[in-house]
Amino acid sequence: MVTGPAGCGKTAIMGSLATRCAANGVLGATFFFASWSASIGRRRKTAFVTTIARQLAEHRDDLKDAISNAIEKNPSVFEKNLHVQLEILVLAPLREVALQPNRPRLQGAIIIDGVDEWEAEQYHDGSRVNPPPARTNDQDQREILEVLRAASSDLSFPFRVLIAGRPERVFRNFFDPQNTPTTFAHKLDLHENYNADDDITLFFEVQFNGLRRQYNFPPSWPPPGTIQALVENASGQFIYAATVVRLLETVHQEPPEALLKAILATGATLKTTSHPLEQLDALYLHILESSPNPPLSVRWIRNINALDPILSAYASNVNLLLQTDPESNEAEHLLGNLHSLIRIPPPSDQATTKYEFYHKSLFDFLEDPDRCGNQQKLYAEKNEIEVFIWDKFIQACISE
């Protein structure tokens, strides 16, 4: 179990570990949940067990055949709950394969990241007079944790399970040995047991070497003390370091030297604070202020994020809905300087590609009035965001 606060590098560590396991032939399967992902399958539990089963099927033909046969015998398995899916698609095929003589033993790791980012699956049945209460994120998150525990406790399951997520309540309670004694015992807390400064320093050194080559800067760039100051500003948050580098790599109106000076100047004004997110907040604010209309840009960002689960909308459709003038280039005007926060498809791909955000911590910042409420009116209540999108929708209907 790997845990730690937002932005401390959990996903990067799990990704690197998955790559290393794959290279050594010991990767069973992976699943990286992400609440900000354009893919609904990465936000909800629906595809979790089936994705694990599909990846396991790639290891050996006999296991693939066993899983295929299980699907043929149980065609409705994809409509069942996760525990039933686990038994039919994973555990039963593994038992079948284990009984075969003279076969190499399966082993390896199953890596699950983002356990705190699962989004509750909602079911709508208009035929029911008294529909059940809406499920909470905690309920679905705990269900998946229980499925993983059931798998790891089964003698036919030959894989080690490694899970990463923020130390949210459901996560803490589930792994508390006083609440649920389990073999999921080993914990690495990246906040308490790990000093990230050395790794962040190495990350900056490698990235600045690349930036020097990219911009043909002299060997003396960046100035002495720059990396040390940035590492101090990061306060152990890898997302701060990654965002700084993306900002410097992005084609921008300001040259990289000026951007770097502005970042350092922003950090210097906050040296008296002990809040680990203060520097990240200041960096997000600095980037958002580079937009010609920061409050409107934020409303676009929050609506892009809110629209995707509903419409699964491609960038071009989002632009048509949110732009005041359908013929304008408002999206580029508002978001053009924000490429370090949001992955914006090139114009030629926007009809088939969605916007994607780099990290959930951006929305933690934008949705917290204590962190961005006094900054250029960036904070907006949820109802304000809803009113904004409904106004745009009505305008679009009228224009038709």
Secondary structure, DSSP 8 states (H G I E B T S, - for coil): -EE--TTSSHHHHHHHHHHHHHHTT-EEEEEE--TT-S-GGGTSSTTHHHHHHHHHHTT-HHHHHHHHHHHHH-TTGGGS-HHHHHIIIIIHHHHHHHTSTT-----EEEEEE-GGG--------TT-SS------HHHHHHHHHHHHHHHHHSTT--EEEEEEE---HHHHHHT-TTTS--S----EETTTS--THHHHHHHHHHHHHHHHHHHT--TT-S-TTHHHHHHHHHTT-HHHHHHHHHHHHS--SS-HHHHHHHHHHHHHTTTT---TTHHHHHHHHHHHHTSSSHHHHHHHHHHHHHHHHHH---HHHHHHHH-SSTTS-HHHHHHTT-TTTEE---GGGTTT---EES-THHHHHHT-HHHHTTSTT----HHHHHHHHHHHHHHHHHH-
